[in-house]
Amino acid sequence: RRILGIEHPDTIEAAFNLAVTYGAQGRWEEDAVLLASVVQAGLKVLGQHHPHTQTYISDLAFVYENLGRRKEAEEMRALLISDTPRILGIEQPDTI
């Protein structure tokens, strides 16, 4: 963050990787907070339709689900469903 800045794509990816590590350790609250910032940075820097941003959103939905925050998980998944067919194609396995 200090060297590249908070909005550099490598910084965003590093934060995402740390969030994944939190999740693997069962540290869901920390994971959710960090992933929410990663999603916001991804949306701002990469755009909603970028594959990395889509991955960030998907992971945040998963974390919200694990925390019982179903409404927020639903919102994240709805965002993905609206974009995935256009980005990946209607018959792509990840779309289905």
N, CA, C and O atoms as CSV, one atom per row, in Angstrom:
chain,resi,resn,atom,element,x,y,z
A,1,ARG,N,N,0.829,-1.194,0.000
A,1,ARG,CA,C,0.000,0.000,0.000
A,1,ARG,C,C,0.865,1.246,0.000
A,1,ARG,O,O,0.583,2.219,-0.700
A,2,ARG,N,N,1.928,1.198,0.801
A,2,ARG,CA,C,2.796,2.366,0.896
A,2,ARG,C,C,3.521,2.618,-0.414
A,2,ARG,O,O,3.671,3.770,-0.820
A,3,ILE,N,N,3.964,1.585,-1.070
A,3,ILE,CA,C,4.773,1.745,-2.282
A,3,ILE,C,C,3.910,1.940,-3.526
A,3,ILE,O,O,4.152,2.867,-4.300
A,4,LEU,N,N,2.924,1.097,-3.728
A,4,LEU,CA,C,2.117,1.140,-4.950
A,4,LEU,C,C,0.848,1.971,-4.816
A,4,LEU,O,O,0.309,2.460,-5.809
A,5,GLY,N,N,0.379,2.126,-3.594
A,5,GLY,CA,C,-0.878,2.835,-3.385
A,5,GLY,C,C,-2.024,1.863,-3.210
A,5,GLY,O,O,-1.960,0.720,-3.663
A,6,ILE,N,N,-3.058,2.318,-2.557
A,6,ILE,CA,C,-4.200,1.481,-2.204
A,6,ILE,C,C,-5.003,1.031,-3.427
A,6,ILE,O,O,-5.663,-0.008,-3.386
A,7,GLU,N,N,-4.951,1.801,-4.509
A,7,GLU,CA,C,-5.771,1.478,-5.676
A,7,GLU,C,C,-4.983,0.828,-6.808
A,7,GLU,O,O,-5.495,0.702,-7.920
A,8,HIS,N,N,-3.765,0.421,-6.546
A,8,HIS,CA,C,-2.998,-0.280,-7.572
A,8,HIS,C,C,-3.535,-1.710,-7.684
A,8,HIS,O,O,-3.818,-2.331,-6.659
A,9,PRO,N,N,-3.682,-2.248,-8.894
A,9,PRO,CA,C,-4.214,-3.602,-9.041
A,9,PRO,C,C,-3.443,-4.665,-8.248
A,9,PRO,O,O,-4.048,-5.613,-7.747
A,10,ASP,N,N,-2.129,-4.521,-8.129
A,10,ASP,CA,C,-1.362,-5.497,-7.344
A,10,ASP,C,C,-1.676,-5.396,-5.856
A,10,ASP,O,O,-1.690,-6.407,-5.154
A,11,THR,N,N,-1.927,-4.192,-5.374
A,11,THR,CA,C,-2.306,-3.999,-3.977
A,11,THR,C,C,-3.677,-4.613,-3.724
A,11,THR,O,O,-3.895,-5.263,-2.702
A,12,ILE,N,N,-4.585,-4.406,-4.646
A,12,ILE,CA,C,-5.934,-4.978,-4.516
A,12,ILE,C,C,-5.842,-6.503,-4.484
A,12,ILE,O,O,-6.490,-7.148,-3.659
A,13,GLU,N,N,-5.046,-7.073,-5.368
A,13,GLU,CA,C,-4.904,-8.533,-5.427
A,13,GLU,C,C,-4.252,-9.074,-4.152
A,13,GLU,O,O,-4.643,-10.130,-3.655
A,14,ALA,N,N,-3.264,-8.357,-3.625
A,14,ALA,CA,C,-2.624,-8.782,-2.375
A,14,ALA,C,C,-3.623,-8.757,-1.223
A,14,ALA,O,O,-3.632,-9.665,-0.391
A,15,ALA,N,N,-4.464,-7.724,-1.168
A,15,ALA,CA,C,-5.487,-7.644,-0.128
A,15,ALA,C,C,-6.485,-8.788,-0.282
A,15,ALA,O,O,-6.928,-9.368,0.709
A,16,PHE,N,N,-6.836,-9.112,-1.520
A,16,PHE,CA,C,-7.740,-10.236,-1.769
A,16,PHE,C,C,-7.125,-11.535,-1.252
A,16,PHE,O,O,-7.802,-12.330,-0.601
A,17,ASN,N,N,-5.858,-11.745,-1.539
A,17,ASN,CA,C,-5.182,-12.963,-1.087
A,17,ASN,C,C,-5.150,-13.046,0.436
A,17,ASN,O,O,-5.314,-14.129,0.998
A,18,LEU,N,N,-4.943,-11.923,1.104
A,18,LEU,CA,C,-4.975,-11.911,2.563
A,18,LEU,C,C,-6.377,-12.248,3.068
A,18,LEU,O,O,-6.531,-12.987,4.040
A,19,ALA,N,N,-7.394,-11.705,2.407
A,19,ALA,CA,C,-8.775,-12.008,2.794
A,19,ALA,C,C,-9.058,-13.501,2.655
A,19,ALA,O,O,-9.709,-14.094,3.515
A,20,VAL,N,N,-8.571,-14.107,1.580
A,20,VAL,CA,C,-8.741,-15.553,1.380
A,20,VAL,C,C,-8.078,-16.317,2.526
A,20,VAL,O,O,-8.616,-17.313,3.010
A,21,THR,N,N,-6.924,-15.849,2.949
A,21,THR,CA,C,-6.224,-16.480,4.069
A,21,THR,C,C,-7.053,-16.375,5.346
A,21,THR,O,O,-7.156,-17.339,6.105
A,22,TYR,N,N,-7.645,-15.198,5.584
A,22,TYR,CA,C,-8.525,-15.046,6.741
A,22,TYR,C,C,-9.663,-16.062,6.684
A,22,TYR,O,O,-9.986,-16.698,7.687
A,23,GLY,N,N,-10.259,-16.207,5.524
A,23,GLY,CA,C,-11.352,-17.163,5.374
A,23,GLY,C,C,-10.907,-18.582,5.649
A,23,GLY,O,O,-11.620,-19.343,6.304
A,24,ALA,N,N,-9.734,-18.946,5.153
A,24,ALA,CA,C,-9.208,-20.297,5.372
A,24,ALA,C,C,-8.969,-20.566,6.855
A,24,ALA,O,O,-9.000,-21.714,7.300
A,25,GLN,N,N,-8.732,-19.508,7.609
A,25,GLN,CA,C,-8.515,-19.632,9.042
A,25,GLN,C,C,-9.818,-19.505,9.837
A,25,GLN,O,O,-9.813,-19.583,11.066
A,26,GLY,N,N,-10.924,-19.311,9.131
A,26,GLY,CA,C,-12.208,-19.156,9.800
A,26,GLY,C,C,-12.405,-17.779,10.415
A,26,GLY,O,O,-13.273,-17.600,11.269
A,27,ARG,N,N,-11.623,-16.826,9.999
A,27,ARG,CA,C,-11.716,-15.454,10.514
A,27,ARG,C,C,-12.668,-14.662,9.612
A,27,ARG,O,O,-12.261,-13.738,8.909
A,28,TRP,N,N,-13.956,-15.054,9.654
A,28,TRP,CA,C,-14.945,-14.560,8.704
A,28,TRP,C,C,-15.211,-13.067,8.808
A,28,TRP,O,O,-15.391,-12.401,7.788
A,29,GLU,N,N,-15.239,-12.532,10.019
A,29,GLU,CA,C,-15.514,-11.099,10.175
A,29,GLU,C,C,-14.399,-10.269,9.540
A,29,GLU,O,O,-14.668,-9.315,8.810
A,30,GLU,N,N,-13.150,-10.634,9.820
A,30,GLU,CA,C,-12.020,-9.919,9.224
A,30,GLU,C,C,-12.024,-10.093,7.705
A,30,GLU,O,O,-11.734,-9.160,6.956
A,31,ASP,N,N,-12.356,-11.293,7.274
A,31,ASP,CA,C,-12.452,-11.595,5.851
A,31,ASP,C,C,-13.482,-10.682,5.189
A,31,ASP,O,O,-13.215,-10.101,4.137
A,32,ALA,N,N,-14.648,-10.558,5.800
A,32,ALA,CA,C,-15.729,-9.747,5.232
A,32,ALA,C,C,-15.333,-8.283,5.122
A,32,ALA,O,O,-15.595,-7.646,4.101
A,33,VAL,N,N,-14.708,-7.746,6.159
A,33,VAL,CA,C,-14.314,-6.339,6.149
A,33,VAL,C,C,-13.291,-6.082,5.044
A,33,VAL,O,O,-13.419,-5.125,4.280
A,34,LEU,N,N,-12.283,-6.936,4.968
A,34,LEU,CA,C,-11.244,-6.749,3.954
A,34,LEU,C,C,-11.802,-6.974,2.553
A,34,LEU,O,O,-11.508,-6.204,1.638
A,35,LEU,N,N,-12.601,-8.018,2.379
A,35,LEU,CA,C,-13.174,-8.284,1.052
A,35,LEU,C,C,-14.098,-7.166,0.590
A,35,LEU,O,O,-14.123,-6.840,-0.597
A,36,ALA,N,N,-14.851,-6.579,1.498
A,36,ALA,CA,C,-15.718,-5.460,1.117
A,36,ALA,C,C,-14.880,-4.308,0.559
A,36,ALA,O,O,-15.278,-3.665,-0.413
A,37,SER,N,N,-13.732,-4.050,1.165
A,37,SER,CA,C,-12.861,-2.984,0.643
A,37,SER,C,C,-12.232,-3.400,-0.683
A,37,SER,O,O,-12.022,-2.562,-1.560
A,38,VAL,N,N,-11.934,-4.674,-0.833
A,38,VAL,CA,C,-11.382,-5.185,-2.097
A,38,VAL,C,C,-12.420,-5.039,-3.210
A,38,VAL,O,O,-12.088,-4.626,-4.321
A,39,VAL,N,N,-13.665,-5.376,-2.913
A,39,VAL,CA,C,-14.732,-5.235,-3.910
A,39,VAL,C,C,-14.861,-3.772,-4.333
A,39,VAL,O,O,-14.940,-3.470,-5.524
A,40,GLN,N,N,-14.883,-2.877,-3.365
A,40,GLN,CA,C,-15.009,-1.456,-3.701
A,40,GLN,C,C,-13.840,-0.981,-4.555
A,40,GLN,O,O,-14.036,-0.260,-5.534
A,41,ALA,N,N,-12.637,-1.380,-4.193
A,41,ALA,CA,C,-11.457,-0.992,-4.978
A,41,ALA,C,C,-11.509,-1.616,-6.365
A,41,ALA,O,O,-11.184,-0.960,-7.354
A,42,GLY,N,N,-11.915,-2.878,-6.444
A,42,GLY,CA,C,-12.032,-3.543,-7.741
A,42,GLY,C,C,-13.045,-2.859,-8.638
A,42,GLY,O,O,-12.805,-2.670,-9.830
A,43,LEU,N,N,-14.180,-2.489,-8.060
A,43,LEU,CA,C,-15.196,-1.791,-8.847
A,43,LEU,C,C,-14.660,-0.455,-9.365
A,43,LEU,O,O,-14.896,-0.092,-10.517
A,44,LYS,N,N,-13.950,0.260,-8.526
A,44,LYS,CA,C,-13.437,1.580,-8.895
A,44,LYS,C,C,-12.296,1.495,-9.910
A,44,LYS,O,O,-12.277,2.240,-10.890
A,45,VAL,N,N,-11.357,0.599,-9.676
A,45,VAL,CA,C,-10.140,0.549,-10.487
A,45,VAL,C,C,-10.303,-0.339,-11.723
A,45,VAL,O,O,-9.921,0.048,-12.827
A,46,LEU,N,N,-10.865,-1.514,-11.531
A,46,LEU,CA,C,-10.952,-2.493,-12.625
A,46,LEU,C,C,-12.291,-2.443,-13.347
A,46,LEU,O,O,-12.373,-2.769,-14.531
A,47,GLY,N,N,-13.327,-2.042,-12.644
A,47,GLY,CA,C,-14.666,-2.019,-13.218
A,47,GLY,C,C,-15.453,-3.259,-12.841
A,47,GLY,O,O,-14.883,-4.300,-12.515
A,48,GLN,N,N,-16.754,-3.134,-12.889
A,48,GLN,CA,C,-17.648,-4.217,-12.474
A,48,GLN,C,C,-17.507,-5.462,-13.336
A,48,GLN,O,O,-17.723,-6.573,-12.853
A,49,HIS,N,N,-17.150,-5.294,-14.593
A,49,HIS,CA,C,-17.157,-6.419,-15.514
A,49,HIS,C,C,-15.818,-7.145,-15.600
A,49,HIS,O,O,-15.697,-8.132,-16.325
A,50,HIS,N,N,-14.827,-6.674,-14.877
A,50,HIS,CA,C,-13.513,-7.324,-14.901
A,50,HIS,C,C,-13.605,-8.668,-14.187
A,50,HIS,O,O,-14.256,-8.767,-13.147
A,51,PRO,N,N,-12.961,-9.707,-14.730
A,51,PRO,CA,C,-13.036,-11.033,-14.088
A,51,PRO,C,C,-12.559,-11.051,-12.637
A,51,PRO,O,O,-13.126,-11.770,-11.814
A,52,HIS,N,N,-11.532,-10.274,-12.314
A,52,HIS,CA,C,-11.074,-10.249,-10.920
A,52,HIS,C,C,-12.143,-9.649,-10.013
A,52,HIS,O,O,-12.387,-10.152,-8.917
A,53,THR,N,N,-12.774,-8.583,-10.468
A,53,THR,CA,C,-13.840,-7.965,-9.667
A,53,THR,C,C,-14.970,-8.960,-9.463
A,53,THR,O,O,-15.538,-9.041,-8.374
A,54,GLN,N,N,-15.295,-9.709,-10.489
A,54,GLN,CA,C,-16.340,-10.718,-10.368
A,54,GLN,C,C,-15.961,-11.770,-9.323
A,54,GLN,O,O,-16.811,-12.220,-8.554
A,55,THR,N,N,-14.694,-12.155,-9.300
A,55,THR,CA,C,-14.224,-13.111,-8.295
A,55,THR,C,C,-14.328,-12.518,-6.895
A,55,THR,O,O,-14.752,-13.201,-5.962
A,56,TYR,N,N,-13.949,-11.263,-6.743
A,56,TYR,CA,C,-14.033,-10.601,-5.437
A,56,TYR,C,C,-15.478,-10.582,-4.939
A,56,TYR,O,O,-15.747,-10.866,-3.772
A,57,ILE,N,N,-16.396,-10.246,-5.835
A,57,ILE,CA,C,-17.816,-10.182,-5.469
A,57,ILE,C,C,-18.332,-11.563,-5.072
A,57,ILE,O,O,-19.054,-11.707,-4.086
A,58,SER,N,N,-17.957,-12.570,-5.846
A,58,SER,CA,C,-18.374,-13.938,-5.559
A,58,SER,C,C,-17.873,-14.395,-4.198
A,58,SER,O,O,-18.621,-14.991,-3.424
A,59,ASP,N,N,-16.622,-14.120,-3.909
A,59,ASP,CA,C,-16.063,-14.520,-2.620
A,59,ASP,C,C,-16.731,-13.773,-1.467
A,59,ASP,O,O,-16.972,-14.355,-0.409
A,60,LEU,N,N,-17.028,-12.503,-1.664
A,60,LEU,CA,C,-17.702,-11.746,-0.612
A,60,LEU,C,C,-19.089,-12.317,-0.350
A,60,LEU,O,O,-19.514,-12.395,0.803
A,61,ALA,N,N,-19.795,-12.715,-1.390
A,61,ALA,CA,C,-21.109,-13.348,-1.211
A,61,ALA,C,C,-20.976,-14.614,-0.374
A,61,ALA,O,O,-21.796,-14.866,0.509
A,62,PHE,N,N,-19.955,-15.404,-0.648
A,62,PHE,CA,C,-19.705,-16.643,0.101
A,62,PHE,C,C,-19.444,-16.334,1.581
A,62,PHE,O,O,-19.979,-17.007,2.462
A,63,VAL,N,N,-18.631,-15.327,1.844
A,63,VAL,CA,C,-18.306,-14.958,3.221
A,63,VAL,C,C,-19.552,-14.449,3.936
A,63,VAL,O,O,-19.804,-14.819,5.083
A,64,TYR,N,N,-20.328,-13.604,3.269
A,64,TYR,CA,C,-21.567,-13.117,3.872
A,64,TYR,C,C,-22.485,-14.283,4.228
A,64,TYR,O,O,-23.110,-14.285,5.288
A,65,GLU,N,N,-22.562,-15.263,3.349
A,65,GLU,CA,C,-23.394,-16.437,3.614
A,65,GLU,C,C,-22.902,-17.160,4.865
A,65,GLU,O,O,-23.707,-17.556,5.707
A,66,ASN,N,N,-21.598,-17.332,4.991
A,66,ASN,CA,C,-21.033,-17.999,6.168
A,66,ASN,C,C,-21.293,-17.231,7.454
A,66,ASN,O,O,-21.362,-17.823,8.532
A,67,LEU,N,N,-21.437,-15.930,7.346
A,67,LEU,CA,C,-21.721,-15.098,8.511
A,67,LEU,C,C,-23.218,-14.988,8.802
A,67,LEU,O,O,-23.618,-14.350,9.776
A,68,GLY,N,N,-24.043,-15.609,7.958
A,68,GLY,CA,C,-25.483,-15.517,8.140
A,68,GLY,C,C,-26.069,-14.218,7.636
A,68,GLY,O,O,-27.219,-13.891,7.929
A,69,ARG,N,N,-25.286,-13.479,6.880
A,69,ARG,CA,C,-25.738,-12.194,6.325
A,69,ARG,C,C,-26.328,-12.456,4.940
A,69,ARG,O,O,-25.782,-12.039,3.919
A,70,ARG,N,N,-27.447,-13.152,4.940
A,70,ARG,CA,C,-28.028,-13.666,3.702
A,70,ARG,C,C,-28.509,-12.579,2.744
A,70,ARG,O,O,-28.388,-12.737,1.529
A,71,LYS,N,N,-29.039,-11.503,3.256
A,71,LYS,CA,C,-29.516,-10.415,2.386
A,71,LYS,C,C,-28.340,-9.812,1.609
A,71,LYS,O,O,-28.452,-9.560,0.409
A,72,GLU,N,N,-27.222,-9.585,2.291
A,72,GLU,CA,C,-26.041,-9.043,1.615
A,72,GLU,C,C,-25.463,-10.050,0.627
A,72,GLU,O,O,-25.000,-9.669,-0.448
A,73,ALA,N,N,-25.486,-11.326,0.984
A,73,ALA,CA,C,-25.024,-12.370,0.071
A,73,ALA,C,C,-25.889,-12.388,-1.188
A,73,ALA,O,O,-25.384,-12.514,-2.304
A,74,GLU,N,N,-27.192,-12.260,-0.988
A,74,GLU,CA,C,-28.121,-12.229,-2.112
A,74,GLU,C,C,-27.837,-11.042,-3.033
A,74,GLU,O,O,-27.863,-11.182,-4.256
A,75,GLU,N,N,-27.570,-9.891,-2.451
A,75,GLU,CA,C,-27.268,-8.702,-3.257
A,75,GLU,C,C,-26.010,-8.903,-4.102
A,75,GLU,O,O,-25.974,-8.519,-5.270
A,76,MET,N,N,-24.981,-9.504,-3.508
A,76,MET,CA,C,-23.744,-9.759,-4.246
A,76,MET,C,C,-23.992,-10.749,-5.385
A,76,MET,O,O,-23.508,-10.565,-6.501
A,77,ARG,N,N,-24.749,-11.791,-5.083
A,77,ARG,CA,C,-25.018,-12.807,-6.115
A,77,ARG,C,C,-25.901,-12.252,-7.233
A,77,ARG,O,O,-25.732,-12.620,-8.395
A,78,ALA,N,N,-26.828,-11.381,-6.895
A,78,ALA,CA,C,-27.672,-10.758,-7.914
A,78,ALA,C,C,-26.819,-9.910,-8.854
A,78,ALA,O,O,-27.056,-9.881,-10.062
A,79,LEU,N,N,-25.841,-9.233,-8.303
A,79,LEU,CA,C,-24.920,-8.446,-9.119
A,79,LEU,C,C,-24.158,-9.352,-10.084
A,79,LEU,O,O,-23.960,-9.002,-11.247
A,80,LEU,N,N,-23.736,-10.501,-9.602
A,80,LEU,CA,C,-23.016,-11.445,-10.459
A,80,LEU,C,C,-23.906,-12.018,-11.552
A,80,LEU,O,O,-23.498,-12.111,-12.710
A,81,ILE,N,N,-25.108,-12.396,-11.183
A,81,ILE,CA,C,-26.011,-13.019,-12.154
A,81,ILE,C,C,-26.324,-12.064,-13.295
A,81,ILE,O,O,-26.492,-12.489,-14.438
A,82,SER,N,N,-26.402,-10.792,-12.989
A,82,SER,CA,C,-26.718,-9.829,-14.042
A,82,SER,C,C,-25.563,-9.669,-15.033
A,82,SER,O,O,-25.795,-9.300,-16.184
A,83,ASP,N,N,-24.334,-9.937,-14.612
A,83,ASP,CA,C,-23.168,-9.723,-15.468
A,83,ASP,C,C,-22.569,-10.987,-16.067
A,83,ASP,O,O,-22.051,-10.956,-17.183
A,84,THR,N,N,-22.631,-12.090,-15.345
A,84,THR,CA,C,-21.899,-13.286,-15.743
A,84,THR,C,C,-22.240,-13.793,-17.141
A,84,THR,O,O,-21.316,-14.101,-17.895
A,85,PRO,N,N,-23.511,-13.899,-17.533
A,85,PRO,CA,C,-23.782,-14.402,-18.891
A,85,PRO,C,C,-23.146,-13.540,-19.981
A,85,PRO,O,O,-22.647,-14.062,-20.978
A,86,ARG,N,N,-23.166,-12.241,-19.792
A,86,ARG,CA,C,-22.595,-11.345,-20.787
A,86,ARG,C,C,-21.072,-11.453,-20.819
A,86,ARG,O,O,-20.464,-11.377,-21.887
A,87,ILE,N,N,-20.458,-11.631,-19.651
A,87,ILE,CA,C,-19.005,-11.667,-19.566
A,87,ILE,C,C,-18.451,-13.022,-20.003
A,87,ILE,O,O,-17.509,-13.085,-20.793
A,88,LEU,N,N,-19.032,-14.100,-19.491
A,88,LEU,CA,C,-18.488,-15.439,-19.748
A,88,LEU,C,C,-19.213,-16.197,-20.858
A,88,LEU,O,O,-18.662,-17.125,-21.450
A,89,GLY,N,N,-20.432,-15.799,-21.128
A,89,GLY,CA,C,-21.227,-16.537,-22.103
A,89,GLY,C,C,-22.295,-17.339,-21.388
A,89,GLY,O,O,-22.105,-17.780,-20.254
A,90,ILE,N,N,-23.414,-17.521,-22.057
A,90,ILE,CA,C,-24.578,-18.152,-21.444
A,90,ILE,C,C,-24.359,-19.637,-21.140
A,90,ILE,O,O,-24.965,-20.162,-20.206
A,91,GLU,N,N,-23.514,-20.317,-21.900
A,91,GLU,CA,C,-23.323,-21.745,-21.704
A,91,GLU,C,C,-22.039,-22.093,-20.975
A,91,GLU,O,O,-21.713,-23.273,-20.845
A,92,GLN,N,N,-21.310,-21.115,-20.501
A,92,GLN,CA,C,-20.078,-21.361,-19.781
A,92,GLN,C,C,-20.409,-21.956,-18.425
A,92,GLN,O,O,-21.342,-21.481,-17.778
A,93,PRO,N,N,-19.682,-22.986,-17.957
A,93,PRO,CA,C,-20.014,-23.652,-16.691
A,93,PRO,C,C,-20.130,-22.712,-15.488
A,93,PRO,O,O,-21.000,-22.920,-14.642
A,94,ASP,N,N,-19.284,-21.691,-15.386
A,94,ASP,CA,C,-19.395,-20.787,-14.249
A,94,ASP,C,C,-20.676,-19.970,-14.292
A,94,ASP,O,O,-21.198,-19.590,-13.244
A,95,THR,N,N,-21.189,-19.694,-15.481
A,95,THR,CA,C,-22.469,-18.995,-15.608
A,95,THR,C,C,-23.588,-19.890,-15.114
A,95,THR,O,O,-24.458,-19.452,-14.361
A,96,ILE,N,N,-23.565,-21.124,-15.532
A,96,ILE,CA,C,-24.617,-22.079,-15.150
A,96,ILE,C,C,-24.568,-22.336,-13.669
A,96,ILE,O,O,-25.371,-23.111,-13.149
